[in-house]
Amino acid sequence: MLFGTPHPSAKSTDFPLDADSGEMLIGFCVRADEWVDAIKVLTNKKESPWMGNVDCRRVFWLRPPQGYEIIGICGNVGVCCDAFGVVYTSTT
């Protein structure tokens, strides 16, 4: 679920996860310069389309290290989203 006020030109994008069939969030792909321009959600079964401005060429992958799993996300949103990260914990 995405929180906040959408940009007036934003299109609604649903990306359901099927946890009952074992689908898990494994990371994000982010396009960013001074702020986050676009986000792609990654699961162990599929990935979302890009959500946001895909014109930004700088791409960052946010995935936990081997042996860890994502338990949350963090960031900062004001006029724009200028920080985005993942919170993870050990799987052992």
Biopython code that builds the backbone (N, CA, C, O; Angstrom):
import numpy as np
from Bio.PDB.StructureBuilder import StructureBuilder

atoms = [
    (1, "MET", "N", (0.847, -1.160, 0.000)),
    (1, "MET", "CA", (0.000, 0.000, 0.000)),
    (1, "MET", "C", (0.900, 1.232, 0.000)),
    (1, "MET", "O", (1.884, 1.288, 0.738)),
    (2, "LEU", "N", (0.571, 2.190, -0.805)),
    (2, "LEU", "CA", (1.320, 3.433, -0.844)),
    (2, "LEU", "C", (0.560, 4.491, -0.063)),
    (2, "LEU", "O", (-0.661, 4.598, -0.182)),
    (3, "PHE", "N", (1.277, 5.275, 0.735)),
    (3, "PHE", "CA", (0.668, 6.296, 1.562)),
    (3, "PHE", "C", (1.059, 7.675, 1.061)),
    (3, "PHE", "O", (2.094, 7.837, 0.414)),
    (4, "GLY", "N", (0.237, 8.663, 1.357)),
    (4, "GLY", "CA", (0.547, 10.034, 0.992)),
    (4, "GLY", "C", (-0.415, 10.562, -0.047)),
    (4, "GLY", "O", (-1.338, 9.871, -0.479)),
    (5, "THR", "N", (-0.184, 11.785, -0.433)),
    (5, "THR", "CA", (-1.014, 12.429, -1.435)),
    (5, "THR", "C", (-0.394, 12.202, -2.805)),
    (5, "THR", "O", (0.750, 12.596, -3.033)),
    (6, "PRO", "N", (-1.124, 11.576, -3.723)),
    (6, "PRO", "CA", (-0.552, 11.321, -5.043)),
    (6, "PRO", "C", (-0.387, 12.598, -5.852)),
    (6, "PRO", "O", (-1.136, 13.561, -5.684)),
    (7, "HIS", "N", (0.591, 12.589, -6.716)),
    (7, "HIS", "CA", (0.789, 13.692, -7.655)),
    (7, "HIS", "C", (-0.438, 13.749, -8.558)),
    (7, "HIS", "O", (-1.008, 12.706, -8.883)),
    (8, "PRO", "N", (-0.862, 14.957, -8.974)),
    (8, "PRO", "CA", (-2.064, 15.068, -9.818)),
    (8, "PRO", "C", (-2.008, 14.233, -11.103)),
    (8, "PRO", "O", (-3.050, 13.818, -11.609)),
    (9, "SER", "N", (-0.816, 13.983, -11.631)),
    (9, "SER", "CA", (-0.730, 13.198, -12.868)),
    (9, "SER", "C", (-0.496, 11.702, -12.593)),
    (9, "SER", "O", (-0.344, 10.918, -13.529)),
    (10, "ALA", "N", (-0.468, 11.310, -11.315)),
    (10, "ALA", "CA", (-0.197, 9.909, -10.973)),
    (10, "ALA", "C", (-1.361, 9.008, -11.372)),
    (10, "ALA", "O", (-2.530, 9.373, -11.257)),
    (11, "LYS", "N", (-0.998, 7.822, -11.842)),
    (11, "LYS", "CA", (-1.990, 6.818, -12.179)),
    (11, "LYS", "C", (-2.015, 5.789, -11.061)),
    (11, "LYS", "O", (-0.969, 5.452, -10.507)),
    (12, "SER", "N", (-3.178, 5.293, -10.729)),
    (12, "SER", "CA", (-3.294, 4.278, -9.689)),
    (12, "SER", "C", (-2.719, 2.963, -10.198)),
    (12, "SER", "O", (-3.015, 2.534, -11.314)),
    (13, "THR", "N", (-1.898, 2.331, -9.373)),
    (13, "THR", "CA", (-1.312, 1.045, -9.734)),
    (13, "THR", "C", (-1.456, 0.091, -8.562)),
    (13, "THR", "O", (-0.876, 0.320, -7.501)),
    (14, "ASP", "N", (-2.215, -0.967, -8.741)),
    (14, "ASP", "CA", (-2.328, -2.003, -7.726)),
    (14, "ASP", "C", (-1.253, -3.042, -7.991)),
    (14, "ASP", "O", (-0.980, -3.394, -9.138)),
    (15, "PHE", "N", (-0.643, -3.532, -6.905)),
    (15, "PHE", "CA", (0.344, -4.589, -7.022)),
    (15, "PHE", "C", (0.127, -5.558, -5.861)),
    (15, "PHE", "O", (0.851, -5.512, -4.866)),
    (16, "PRO", "N", (-0.872, -6.438, -5.991)),
    (16, "PRO", "CA", (-1.178, -7.347, -4.879)),
    (16, "PRO", "C", (-0.103, -8.419, -4.711)),
    (16, "PRO", "O", (0.455, -8.917, -5.689)),
    (17, "LEU", "N", (0.175, -8.764, -3.454)),
    (17, "LEU", "CA", (1.081, -9.859, -3.129)),
    (17, "LEU", "C", (0.245, -11.011, -2.596)),
    (17, "LEU", "O", (-0.670, -10.800, -1.800)),
    (18, "ASP", "N", (0.550, -12.216, -3.027)),
    (18, "ASP", "CA", (-0.184, -13.400, -2.593)),
    (18, "ASP", "C", (0.632, -14.154, -1.544)),
    (18, "ASP", "O", (1.292, -15.147, -1.851)),
    (19, "ALA", "N", (0.577, -13.671, -0.308)),
    (19, "ALA", "CA", (1.339, -14.289, 0.780)),
    (19, "ALA", "C", (0.876, -15.714, 1.051)),
    (19, "ALA", "O", (1.666, -16.541, 1.507)),
    (20, "ASP", "N", (-0.384, -16.014, 0.779)),
    (20, "ASP", "CA", (-0.898, -17.370, 1.011)),
    (20, "ASP", "C", (-0.190, -18.401, 0.129)),
    (20, "ASP", "O", (-0.110, -19.574, 0.496)),
    (21, "SER", "N", (0.324, -17.976, -1.027)),
    (21, "SER", "CA", (1.031, -18.916, -1.905)),
    (21, "SER", "C", (2.551, -18.801, -1.767)),
    (21, "SER", "O", (3.294, -19.337, -2.589)),
    (22, "GLY", "N", (3.010, -18.100, -0.723)),
    (22, "GLY", "CA", (4.437, -18.000, -0.459)),
    (22, "GLY", "C", (5.143, -16.826, -1.096)),
    (22, "GLY", "O", (6.371, -16.757, -1.063)),
    (23, "GLU", "N", (4.396, -15.899, -1.676)),
    (23, "GLU", "CA", (5.034, -14.728, -2.287)),
    (23, "GLU", "C", (5.559, -13.802, -1.196)),
    (23, "GLU", "O", (4.854, -13.506, -0.231)),
    (24, "MET", "N", (6.808, -13.342, -1.355)),
    (24, "MET", "CA", (7.452, -12.491, -0.361)),
    (24, "MET", "C", (8.092, -11.271, -1.017)),
    (24, "MET", "O", (8.580, -11.343, -2.145)),
    (25, "LEU", "N", (8.083, -10.171, -0.311)),
    (25, "LEU", "CA", (8.776, -8.969, -0.745)),
    (25, "LEU", "C", (10.277, -9.205, -0.600)),
    (25, "LEU", "O", (10.743, -9.557, 0.484)),
    (26, "ILE", "N", (11.042, -9.016, -1.683)),
    (26, "ILE", "CA", (12.491, -9.247, -1.613)),
    (26, "ILE", "C", (13.315, -7.990, -1.888)),
    (26, "ILE", "O", (14.533, -8.004, -1.710)),
    (27, "GLY", "N", (12.673, -6.910, -2.316)),
    (27, "GLY", "CA", (13.432, -5.693, -2.537)),
    (27, "GLY", "C", (12.702, -4.666, -3.367)),
    (27, "GLY", "O", (11.528, -4.810, -3.710)),
    (28, "PHE", "N", (13.452, -3.615, -3.676)),
    (28, "PHE", "CA", (12.927, -2.510, -4.483)),
    (28, "PHE", "C", (14.004, -2.082, -5.464)),
    (28, "PHE", "O", (15.197, -2.246, -5.206)),
    (29, "CYS", "N", (13.586, -1.549, -6.557)),
    (29, "CYS", "CA", (14.465, -0.890, -7.501)),
    (29, "CYS", "C", (13.996, 0.561, -7.533)),
    (29, "CYS", "O", (12.809, 0.830, -7.718)),
    (30, "VAL", "N", (14.927, 1.494, -7.353)),
    (30, "VAL", "CA", (14.567, 2.908, -7.204)),
    (30, "VAL", "C", (15.332, 3.740, -8.222)),
    (30, "VAL", "O", (16.537, 3.563, -8.397)),
    (31, "ARG", "N", (14.634, 4.640, -8.886)),
    (31, "ARG", "CA", (15.263, 5.641, -9.755)),
    (31, "ARG", "C", (15.280, 6.941, -8.962)),
    (31, "ARG", "O", (14.233, 7.418, -8.526)),
    (32, "ALA", "N", (16.480, 7.522, -8.771)),
    (32, "ALA", "CA", (16.582, 8.708, -7.921)),
    (32, "ALA", "C", (17.778, 9.568, -8.289)),
    (32, "ALA", "O", (18.818, 9.063, -8.711)),
    (33, "ASP", "N", (17.617, 10.863, -8.124)),
    (33, "ASP", "CA", (18.704, 11.841, -8.172)),
    (33, "ASP", "C", (18.649, 12.594, -6.842)),
    (33, "ASP", "O", (19.114, 12.083, -5.823)),
    (34, "GLU", "N", (18.089, 13.793, -6.847)),
    (34, "GLU", "CA", (17.952, 14.554, -5.602)),
    (34, "GLU", "C", (16.786, 14.047, -4.762)),
    (34, "GLU", "O", (16.738, 14.305, -3.560)),
    (35, "TRP", "N", (15.864, 13.343, -5.363)),
    (35, "TRP", "CA", (14.726, 12.736, -4.678)),
    (35, "TRP", "C", (14.371, 11.452, -5.403)),
    (35, "TRP", "O", (14.908, 11.165, -6.474)),
    (36, "VAL", "N", (13.469, 10.681, -4.821)),
    (36, "VAL", "CA", (13.041, 9.428, -5.435)),
    (36, "VAL", "C", (12.082, 9.756, -6.572)),
    (36, "VAL", "O", (11.046, 10.384, -6.360)),
    (37, "ASP", "N", (12.435, 9.327, -7.776)),
    (37, "ASP", "CA", (11.599, 9.589, -8.947)),
    (37, "ASP", "C", (10.635, 8.448, -9.238)),
    (37, "ASP", "O", (9.495, 8.691, -9.634)),
    (38, "ALA", "N", (11.074, 7.207, -9.048)),
    (38, "ALA", "CA", (10.240, 6.052, -9.373)),
    (38, "ALA", "C", (10.667, 4.850, -8.533)),
    (38, "ALA", "O", (11.820, 4.741, -8.116)),
    (39, "ILE", "N", (9.716, 3.957, -8.297)),
    (39, "ILE", "CA", (9.970, 2.745, -7.506)),
    (39, "ILE", "C", (9.377, 1.552, -8.240)),
    (39, "ILE", "O", (8.305, 1.635, -8.839)),
    (40, "LYS", "N", (10.100, 0.444, -8.177)),
    (40, "LYS", "CA", (9.611, -0.838, -8.680)),
    (40, "LYS", "C", (9.670, -1.815, -7.504)),
    (40, "LYS", "O", (10.697, -1.902, -6.832)),
    (41, "VAL", "N", (8.588, -2.546, -7.246)),
    (41, "VAL", "CA", (8.520, -3.514, -6.155)),
    (41, "VAL", "C", (8.942, -4.888, -6.679)),
    (41, "VAL", "O", (8.503, -5.315, -7.747)),
    (42, "LEU", "N", (9.798, -5.574, -5.918)),
    (42, "LEU", "CA", (10.301, -6.893, -6.320)),
    (42, "LEU", "C", (9.841, -7.955, -5.317)),
    (42, "LEU", "O", (9.982, -7.769, -4.108)),
    (43, "THR", "N", (9.294, -9.060, -5.813)),
    (43, "THR", "CA", (8.962, -10.189, -4.956)),
    (43, "THR", "C", (9.720, -11.411, -5.461)),
    (43, "THR", "O", (10.407, -11.350, -6.480)),
    (44, "ASN", "N", (9.588, -12.513, -4.741)),
    (44, "ASN", "CA", (10.240, -13.743, -5.175)),
    (44, "ASN", "C", (9.538, -14.378, -6.367)),
    (44, "ASN", "O", (10.013, -15.379, -6.901)),
    (45, "LYS", "N", (8.398, -13.801, -6.795)),
    (45, "LYS", "CA", (7.651, -14.358, -7.928)),
    (45, "LYS", "C", (7.448, -13.388, -9.090)),
    (45, "LYS", "O", (7.212, -13.818, -10.219)),
    (46, "LYS", "N", (7.538, -12.078, -8.823)),
    (46, "LYS", "CA", (7.286, -11.109, -9.898)),
    (46, "LYS", "C", (7.822, -9.745, -9.503)),
    (46, "LYS", "O", (8.312, -9.555, -8.390)),
    (47, "GLU", "N", (7.723, -8.792, -10.431)),
    (47, "GLU", "CA", (8.070, -7.412, -10.131)),
    (47, "GLU", "C", (6.992, -6.491, -10.672)),
    (47, "GLU", "O", (6.345, -6.794, -11.675)),
    (48, "SER", "N", (6.807, -5.374, -10.006)),
    (48, "SER", "CA", (5.796, -4.411, -10.434)),
    (48, "SER", "C", (6.313, -3.621, -11.624)),
    (48, "SER", "O", (7.507, -3.648, -11.922)),
    (49, "PRO", "N", (5.423, -2.923, -12.297)),
    (49, "PRO", "CA", (5.903, -1.947, -13.285)),
    (49, "PRO", "C", (6.523, -0.776, -12.530)),
    (49, "PRO", "O", (6.297, -0.622, -11.330)),
    (50, "TRP", "N", (7.302, 0.048, -13.223)),
    (50, "TRP", "CA", (7.816, 1.259, -12.607)),
    (50, "TRP", "C", (6.648, 2.145, -12.202)),
    (50, "TRP", "O", (5.698, 2.309, -12.967)),
    (51, "MET", "N", (6.712, 2.714, -11.012)),
    (51, "MET", "CA", (5.692, 3.652, -10.530)),
    (51, "MET", "C", (6.388, 4.983, -10.302)),
    (51, "MET", "O", (7.200, 5.112, -9.386)),
    (52, "GLY", "N", (6.076, 5.969, -11.126)),
    (52, "GLY", "CA", (6.699, 7.271, -11.011)),
    (52, "GLY", "C", (7.345, 7.705, -12.316)),
    (52, "GLY", "O", (7.006, 7.208, -13.390)),
    (53, "ASN", "N", (8.283, 8.640, -12.206)),
    (53, "ASN", "CA", (8.969, 9.219, -13.362)),
    (53, "ASN", "C", (10.140, 8.325, -13.773)),
    (53, "ASN", "O", (11.154, 8.282, -13.076)),
    (54, "VAL", "N", (10.016, 7.633, -14.864)),
    (54, "VAL", "CA", (11.058, 6.702, -15.307)),
    (54, "VAL", "C", (12.156, 7.375, -16.132)),
    (54, "VAL", "O", (13.053, 6.694, -16.629)),
    (55, "ASP", "N", (12.100, 8.687, -16.285)),
    (55, "ASP", "CA", (13.120, 9.396, -17.068)),
    (55, "ASP", "C", (14.457, 9.491, -16.343)),
    (55, "ASP", "O", (15.483, 9.700, -16.989)),
    (56, "CYS", "N", (14.473, 9.347, -15.052)),
    (56, "CYS", "CA", (15.715, 9.399, -14.285)),
    (56, "CYS", "C", (16.577, 8.183, -14.629)),
    (56, "CYS", "O", (16.082, 7.056, -14.629)),
    (57, "ARG", "N", (17.860, 8.404, -14.920)),
    (57, "ARG", "CA", (18.728, 7.305, -15.353)),
    (57, "ARG", "C", (19.462, 6.613, -14.210)),
    (57, "ARG", "O", (19.954, 5.500, -14.396)),
    (58, "ARG", "N", (19.553, 7.232, -13.037)),
    (58, "ARG", "CA", (20.257, 6.622, -11.905)),
    (58, "ARG", "C", (19.356, 5.590, -11.241)),
    (58, "ARG", "O", (18.263, 5.917, -10.778)),
    (59, "VAL", "N", (19.816, 4.342, -11.195)),
    (59, "VAL", "CA", (19.020, 3.240, -10.656)),
    (59, "VAL", "C", (19.761, 2.621, -9.469)),
    (59, "VAL", "O", (20.965, 2.372, -9.532)),
    (60, "PHE", "N", (19.021, 2.380, -8.394)),
    (60, "PHE", "CA", (19.565, 1.773, -7.188)),
    (60, "PHE", "C", (18.731, 0.555, -6.821)),
    (60, "PHE", "O", (17.503, 0.586, -6.910)),
    (61, "TRP", "N", (19.404, -0.525, -6.406)),
    (61, "TRP", "CA", (18.729, -1.739, -5.980)),
    (61, "TRP", "C", (18.782, -1.800, -4.461)),
    (61, "TRP", "O", (19.849, -1.659, -3.863)),
    (62, "LEU", "N", (17.627, -2.010, -3.841)),
    (62, "LEU", "CA", (17.552, -2.143, -2.392)),
    (62, "LEU", "C", (17.109, -3.564, -2.070)),
    (62, "LEU", "O", (15.935, -3.911, -2.195)),
    (63, "ARG", "N", (18.082, -4.384, -1.649)),
    (63, "ARG", "CA", (17.811, -5.777, -1.272)),
    (63, "ARG", "C", (18.600, -6.087, -0.020)),
    (63, "ARG", "O", (19.715, -5.592, 0.145)),
    (64, "PRO", "N", (18.043, -6.899, 0.867)),
    (64, "PRO", "CA", (18.804, -7.255, 2.070)),
    (64, "PRO", "C", (19.932, -8.221, 1.721)),
    (64, "PRO", "O", (19.866, -8.911, 0.704)),
    (65, "PRO", "N", (20.959, -8.272, 2.554)),
    (65, "PRO", "CA", (22.042, -9.230, 2.311)),
    (65, "PRO", "C", (21.542, -10.676, 2.433)),
    (65, "PRO", "O", (20.475, -10.925, 2.994)),
    (66, "GLN", "N", (22.315, -11.613, 1.908)),
    (66, "GLN", "CA", (21.978, -13.038, 2.009)),
    (66, "GLN", "C", (21.779, -13.398, 3.481)),
    (66, "GLN", "O", (22.573, -12.998, 4.333)),
    (67, "GLY", "N", (20.717, -14.153, 3.779)),
    (67, "GLY", "CA", (20.427, -14.562, 5.147)),
    (67, "GLY", "C", (19.579, -13.575, 5.919)),
    (67, "GLY", "O", (19.380, -13.736, 7.123)),
    (68, "TYR", "N", (19.073, -12.549, 5.240)),
    (68, "TYR", "CA", (18.227, -11.533, 5.866)),
    (68, "TYR", "C", (16.947, -11.382, 5.052)),
    (68, "TYR", "O", (16.895, -11.755, 3.880)),
    (69, "GLU", "N", (15.900, -10.821, 5.698)),
    (69, "GLU", "CA", (14.644, -10.565, 5.000)),
    (69, "GLU", "C", (14.109, -9.195, 5.379)),
    (69, "GLU", "O", (14.376, -8.689, 6.469)),
    (70, "ILE", "N", (13.355, -8.605, 4.470)),
    (70, "ILE", "CA", (12.776, -7.277, 4.693)),
    (70, "ILE", "C", (11.617, -7.388, 5.685)),
    (70, "ILE", "O", (10.739, -8.239, 5.545)),
    (71, "ILE", "N", (11.634, -6.505, 6.692)),
    (71, "ILE", "CA", (10.533, -6.463, 7.657)),
    (71, "ILE", "C", (9.849, -5.094, 7.680)),
    (71, "ILE", "O", (8.866, -4.905, 8.396)),
    (72, "GLY", "N", (10.366, -4.139, 6.897)),
    (72, "GLY", "CA", (9.753, -2.824, 6.847)),
    (72, "GLY", "C", (10.461, -1.917, 5.862)),
    (72, "GLY", "O", (11.484, -2.272, 5.278)),
    (73, "ILE", "N", (9.894, -0.750, 5.696)),
    (73, "ILE", "CA", (10.519, 0.279, 4.870)),
    (73, "ILE", "C", (10.580, 1.566, 5.670)),
    (73, "ILE", "O", (9.827, 1.745, 6.628)),
    (74, "CYS", "N", (11.479, 2.468, 5.277)),
    (74, "CYS", "CA", (11.609, 3.747, 5.949)),
    (74, "CYS", "C", (11.901, 4.811, 4.909)),
    (74, "CYS", "O", (12.262, 4.498, 3.774)),
    (75, "GLY", "N", (11.747, 6.053, 5.291)),
    (75, "GLY", "CA", (12.038, 7.119, 4.352)),
    (75, "GLY", "C", (11.629, 8.468, 4.886)),
    (75, "GLY", "O", (11.290, 8.612, 6.061)),
    (76, "ASN", "N", (11.664, 9.452, 4.015)),
    (76, "ASN", "CA", (11.299, 10.812, 4.367)),
    (76, "ASN", "C", (10.510, 11.419, 3.217)),
    (76, "ASN", "O", (10.959, 11.429, 2.071)),
    (77, "VAL", "N", (9.332, 11.924, 3.543)),
    (77, "VAL", "CA", (8.484, 12.551, 2.530)),
    (77, "VAL", "C", (8.059, 13.923, 3.029)),
    (77, "VAL", "O", (7.510, 14.058, 4.123)),
    (78, "GLY", "N", (8.316, 14.925, 2.225)),
    (78, "GLY", "CA", (7.862, 16.280, 2.489)),
    (78, "GLY", "C", (7.193, 16.753, 1.210)),
    (78, "GLY", "O", (6.141, 16.242, 0.827)),
    (79, "VAL", "N", (7.799, 17.723, 0.555)),
    (79, "VAL", "CA", (7.328, 18.142, -0.758)),
    (79, "VAL", "C", (7.538, 17.008, -1.762)),
    (79, "VAL", "O", (6.772, 16.850, -2.712)),
    (80, "CYS", "N", (8.588, 16.228, -1.531)),
    (80, "CYS", "CA", (8.886, 15.066, -2.360)),
    (80, "CYS", "C", (9.435, 13.959, -1.460)),
    (80, "CYS", "O", (9.690, 14.192, -0.278)),
    (81, "CYS", "N", (9.614, 12.786, -1.997)),
    (81, "CYS", "CA", (10.231, 11.687, -1.260)),
    (81, "CYS", "C", (11.735, 11.797, -1.482)),
    (81, "CYS", "O", (12.219, 11.515, -2.578)),
    (82, "ASP", "N", (12.484, 12.205, -0.445)),
    (82, "ASP", "CA", (13.921, 12.389, -0.633)),
    (82, "ASP", "C", (14.763, 11.339, 0.106)),
    (82, "ASP", "O", (15.986, 11.453, 0.178)),
    (83, "ALA", "N", (14.098, 10.324, 0.649)),
    (83, "ALA", "CA", (14.827, 9.204, 1.257)),
    (83, "ALA", "C", (13.926, 7.977, 1.235)),
    (83, "ALA", "O", (12.721, 8.073, 1.466)),
    (84, "PHE", "N", (14.529, 6.817, 0.953)),
    (84, "PHE", "CA", (13.780, 5.563, 0.921)),
    (84, "PHE", "C", (14.745, 4.434, 1.254)),
    (84, "PHE", "O", (15.829, 4.347, 0.677)),
    (85, "GLY", "N", (14.353, 3.574, 2.179)),
    (85, "GLY", "CA", (15.228, 2.479, 2.563)),
    (85, "GLY", "C", (14.446, 1.282, 3.054)),
    (85, "GLY", "O", (13.226, 1.345, 3.207)),
    (86, "VAL", "N", (15.149, 0.193, 3.301)),
    (86, "VAL", "CA", (14.513, -1.020, 3.813)),
    (86, "VAL", "C", (15.070, -1.332, 5.202)),
    (86, "VAL", "O", (16.226, -1.041, 5.511)),
    (87, "VAL", "N", (14.209, -1.932, 6.027)),
    (87, "VAL", "CA", (14.587, -2.415, 7.343)),
    (87, "VAL", "C", (14.566, -3.934, 7.231)),
    (87, "VAL", "O", (13.595, -4.512, 6.744)),
    (88, "TYR", "N", (15.645, -4.582, 7.684)),
    (88, "TYR", "CA", (15.707, -6.021, 7.529)),
    (88, "TYR", "C", (16.213, -6.687, 8.802)),
    (88, "TYR", "O", (16.796, -6.040, 9.672)),
    (89, "THR", "N", (15.977, -8.000, 8.893)),
    (89, "THR", "CA", (16.411, -8.784, 10.047)),
    (89, "THR", "C", (16.956, -10.124, 9.575)),
    (89, "THR", "O", (16.679, -10.559, 8.457)),
    (90, "SER", "N", (17.720, -10.765, 10.421)),
    (90, "SER", "CA", (18.303, -12.067, 10.107)),
    (90, "SER", "C", (17.212, -13.127, 10.020)),
    (90, "SER", "O", (16.240, -13.090, 10.775)),
    (91, "THR", "N", (17.374, -14.062, 9.109)),
    (91, "THR", "CA", (16.399, -15.161, 8.983)),
    (91, "THR", "C", (16.791, -16.342, 9.848)),
    (91, "THR", "O", (16.062, -17.333, 9.897)),
    (92, "THR", "N", (17.936, -16.262, 10.538)),
    (92, "THR", "CA", (18.356, -17.374, 11.396)),
    (92, "THR", "C", (18.186, -17.049, 12.857)),
    (92, "THR", "O", (18.494, -17.879, 13.713)),
]
sb = StructureBuilder()
sb.init_structure("model")
sb.init_model(0)
sb.init_chain("A")
sb.init_seg("    ")
for serial, (resi, resn, name, xyz) in enumerate(atoms, 1):
    if name == "N":
        sb.init_residue(resn, " ", resi, " ")
    sb.init_atom(name, np.array(xyz, "f"), 0.0, 1.0, " ", f" {name:<3s}", serial, name[0])
structure = sb.get_structure()
